[in-house]
Amino acid sequence: MRKTLTLDDDVARQLETEATRSGRPFEQLANEYLRVAWAQRKALQLGGFAAEQSTGSVQQKGTHG
């Protein structure tokens, strides 16, 4: 499926750098990284963990520190 997606400059640069380094297509890497991010998010939610979006930290639900 073909879609238009606007990426932040830093994200596009990182994907382009990795595509050049690895010799893999930009689109393939973008799909792979999105799948990994969704799988990690789902695993965190199912495992009783919550990702703190503003800080990037991960804490078990109901705990502090």
Backbone bond lengths (Angstrom), bond angles and torsions (degrees), N, CA, C in turn:
res aa  C-N    CA-C-N  psi(-1)  N-CA   C-N-CA  omega(-1)  CA-C   N-CA-C  phi
1 M - - - 1.435 - - 1.525 108.23 -
2 R 1.277 115.60 135.40 1.453 120.49 -179.08 1.523 109.33 -102.55
3 K 1.336 117.07 127.14 1.465 124.09 178.45 1.521 108.61 -136.09
4 T 1.315 116.03 156.02 1.457 121.07 174.00 1.519 107.77 -99.55
5 L 1.326 115.97 130.48 1.449 122.06 -177.48 1.525 108.22 -133.71
6 T 1.316 117.01 128.81 1.457 121.05 176.85 1.520 108.28 -95.46
7 L 1.327 115.80 120.10 1.468 121.99 -179.69 1.519 109.87 -101.45
8 D 1.313 115.67 147.63 1.460 119.49 170.92 1.525 107.94 -63.65
9 D 1.328 116.06 150.52 1.463 120.81 -176.21 1.522 112.68 -55.77
10 D 1.336 116.75 -42.69 1.464 119.29 -177.43 1.526 111.38 -66.41
11 V 1.328 117.34 -36.97 1.464 121.20 179.05 1.533 109.81 -67.56
12 A 1.321 116.75 -45.02 1.463 120.72 179.17 1.529 110.88 -61.53
13 R 1.341 117.10 -42.06 1.472 120.21 178.96 1.524 111.28 -62.41
14 Q 1.337 116.40 -43.16 1.462 119.61 -179.85 1.524 110.87 -63.85
15 L 1.325 117.15 -42.49 1.468 120.07 177.92 1.526 111.25 -64.72
16 E 1.325 116.68 -43.14 1.464 120.24 179.18 1.529 111.12 -62.82
17 T 1.331 116.53 -42.15 1.461 121.07 178.68 1.524 110.40 -61.46
18 E 1.336 116.74 -46.39 1.461 120.74 -179.68 1.529 111.30 -66.90
19 A 1.321 117.47 -37.16 1.463 120.77 178.07 1.530 110.38 -63.10
20 T 1.312 116.27 -42.95 1.465 120.72 178.57 1.525 110.63 -65.86
21 R 1.342 116.03 -45.86 1.461 120.91 -178.15 1.520 111.54 -62.77
22 S 1.325 116.29 -43.33 1.460 120.48 -173.39 1.534 114.02 -89.95
23 G 1.331 116.40 -16.39 1.465 119.75 -176.63 1.522 112.97 74.75
24 R 1.332 116.04 15.38 1.460 121.06 -179.87 1.527 109.70 -101.02
25 P 1.318 117.82 152.86 1.467 120.42 -179.63 1.529 112.19 -65.21
26 F 1.319 115.78 143.32 1.461 123.85 178.13 1.528 110.71 -51.96
27 E 1.336 116.32 -48.01 1.470 121.55 -177.31 1.523 111.72 -62.20
28 Q 1.324 116.68 -38.62 1.466 120.73 179.45 1.528 110.13 -64.03
29 L 1.322 116.76 -43.78 1.461 120.86 178.92 1.526 111.39 -65.20
30 A 1.330 117.16 -43.15 1.464 120.12 179.50 1.525 110.31 -59.30
31 N 1.323 117.57 -45.46 1.466 121.40 177.99 1.521 111.37 -62.15
32 E 1.317 116.68 -43.81 1.464 121.07 -179.41 1.525 111.23 -61.56
33 Y 1.332 116.55 -46.98 1.460 119.99 -178.34 1.527 111.78 -66.75
34 L 1.325 117.86 -36.51 1.463 119.85 176.28 1.526 110.97 -64.78
35 R 1.328 116.70 -42.77 1.465 120.06 178.18 1.532 111.75 -61.98
36 V 1.312 116.58 -42.72 1.469 121.00 179.32 1.533 109.87 -63.77
37 A 1.320 117.18 -44.30 1.472 120.58 -179.61 1.524 110.67 -62.23
38 W 1.333 117.70 -43.42 1.461 119.95 179.31 1.525 111.27 -66.40
39 A 1.309 117.23 -39.40 1.465 120.62 179.48 1.529 110.17 -65.01
40 Q 1.326 117.58 -41.87 1.462 121.10 178.96 1.519 110.74 -65.36
41 R 1.305 116.59 -42.60 1.467 120.15 179.42 1.528 110.77 -62.63
42 K 1.314 116.36 -43.52 1.462 120.41 179.34 1.530 110.28 -64.77
43 A 1.323 117.32 -43.01 1.463 121.20 179.61 1.525 110.72 -62.18
44 L 1.317 117.24 -40.53 1.461 121.03 178.52 1.523 110.64 -64.17
45 Q 1.319 116.89 -42.78 1.464 120.88 -179.70 1.525 110.92 -66.91
46 L 1.310 117.52 -42.91 1.461 121.51 -178.62 1.519 112.07 -72.09
47 G 1.316 116.86 -28.73 1.456 121.06 -177.65 1.514 114.12 -86.36
48 G 1.324 118.08 4.81 1.447 120.13 179.19 1.514 113.56 82.94
49 F 1.307 116.55 20.64 1.457 120.86 178.95 1.517 109.12 -114.00
50 A 1.306 116.28 148.74 1.460 121.54 177.79 1.524 108.72 -122.48
51 A 1.300 116.59 129.93 1.463 120.88 177.38 1.521 108.79 -85.37
52 E 1.305 116.60 128.48 1.453 122.55 177.29 1.518 106.94 -87.07
53 Q 1.334 117.56 103.50 1.454 122.25 -172.03 1.523 112.72 -63.00
54 S 1.316 118.26 -39.05 1.454 120.04 -174.53 1.526 112.74 -69.03
55 T 1.333 117.57 -30.74 1.458 119.87 -177.28 1.518 113.07 -111.17
56 G 1.345 116.14 -14.50 1.450 119.63 -177.51 1.506 113.53 79.14
57 S 1.343 116.86 3.17 1.457 119.35 -179.63 1.515 110.33 -83.42
58 V 1.314 115.15 160.11 1.461 121.06 -179.98 1.515 107.91 -126.54
59 Q 1.326 115.44 127.69 1.468 120.66 178.68 1.504 109.05 -131.11
60 Q 1.328 115.28 148.61 1.447 119.45 174.88 1.527 108.06 -70.79
61 K 1.341 116.37 138.27 1.453 120.26 -178.98 1.518 110.45 -57.21
62 G 1.329 115.14 137.04 1.448 119.79 177.22 1.518 114.89 84.88
63 T 1.345 117.70 3.84 1.463 120.82 178.19 1.515 109.92 -116.40
64 H 1.279 115.64 161.86 1.469 121.60 177.64 1.515 108.74 -126.50
65 G 1.349 114.02 149.25 1.452 116.86 172.74 1.423 113.37 107.15
